[in-house]
Amino acid sequence: MKPKVLEQIEALRLEMQQIALDKDLTDPRVVMVSQRLDLLINKFYLFQRKKWQRCYKRRA
């Protein structure tokens, strides 16, 4: 999961950056990509947290 999600995060970040070059940061397209990026980053960190918790429980 990790490499694919990181690739998606990077792709969305680049997409948002590209759109923002020609638009205002409050443009609906920039905001939409930013929100998608936020959701994906949150998903990644939640996955990492769960992975860490499983690893920690095994050691206890």
MARROSE-218196 format. One line per field, with one value per residue (C-alpha): residue number from 1; residue in three letters; x, y, z. Coordinates in Angstrom, 3 decimals, padded with zeros to 6 digits, m for minus. Layout:
i NUM, ...
aa ALA, ...
x X, ...
y Y, ...
z Z, ...
//
This chain:
i 1, 2, 3, 4, 5, 6, 7, 8, 9, 10, 11, 12, 13, 14, 15, 16, 17, 18, 19, 20, 21, 22, 23, 24, 25, 26, 27, 28, 29, 30, 31, 32, 33, 34, 35, 36, 37, 38, 39, 40, 41, 42, 43, 44, 45, 46, 47, 48, 49, 50, 51, 52, 53, 54, 55, 56, 57, 58, 59, 60
aa MET, LYS, PRO, LYS, VAL, LEU, GLU, GLN, ILE, GLU, ALA, LEU, ARG, LEU, GLU, MET, GLN, GLN, ILE, ALA, LEU, ASP, LYS, ASP, LEU, THR, ASP, PRO, ARG, VAL, VAL, MET, VAL, SER, GLN, ARG, LEU, ASP, LEU, LEU, ILE, ASN, LYS, PHE, TYR, LEU, PHE, GLN, ARG, LYS, LYS, TRP, GLN, ARG, CYS, TYR, LYS, ARG, ARG, ALA
x 000.000, 002.678, 004.416, 001.139, m000.344, 002.835, 002.770, m000.869, m000.044, 002.800, 000.650, m002.126, 000.365, 001.814, m001.671, m002.688, 000.531, 000.012, m003.578, m002.586, m000.040, m002.849, m005.590, m006.167, m005.623, m009.329, m010.348, m012.764, m010.466, m007.507, m009.659, m011.077, m007.634, m006.421, m009.300, m008.612, m004.968, m005.902, m008.064, m005.310, m002.703, m005.051, m005.632, m001.885, m001.228, m004.120, m002.675, 000.774, m000.679, m002.546, 000.566, 002.627, 000.001, m000.024, 003.756, 003.776, 001.183, 003.283, 006.262, 004.258
y 000.000, 002.476, 003.070, 003.411, 005.866, 007.920, 008.046, 009.182, 011.840, 013.146, 013.127, 015.094, 017.525, 018.195, 018.507, 021.031, 022.971, 023.061, 024.276, 026.898, 028.409, 029.790, 030.130, 031.724, 029.406, 029.707, 028.561, 025.619, 023.338, 024.038, 023.528, 020.263, 018.784, 020.046, 018.289, 015.050, 015.363, 015.911, 012.787, 010.706, 011.989, 011.251, 007.753, 007.203, 008.358, 006.290, 003.232, 003.993, 004.439, 001.134, m000.587, 000.856, m000.189, m003.784, m003.889, m002.454, m004.974, m007.861, m006.684, m006.301
z 000.000, 000.983, m002.380, m004.308, m001.809, m001.761, m005.563, m005.479, m002.888, m005.032, m008.174, m006.457, m004.992, m008.435, m009.933, m007.286, m007.783, m011.555, m011.258, m008.679, m011.063, m013.231, m010.636, m007.261, m004.287, m003.480, m006.961, m006.641, m008.653, m006.375, m003.296, m004.655, m005.341, m001.964, m000.223, m002.100, m001.116, 002.537, 002.537, 001.003, 003.460, 006.361, 005.003, 004.745, 008.318, 009.664, 007.928, 009.355, 012.840, 012.685, 011.371, 014.236, 016.802, 015.492, 015.634, 019.164, 020.399, 019.084, 021.120, 024.330
//
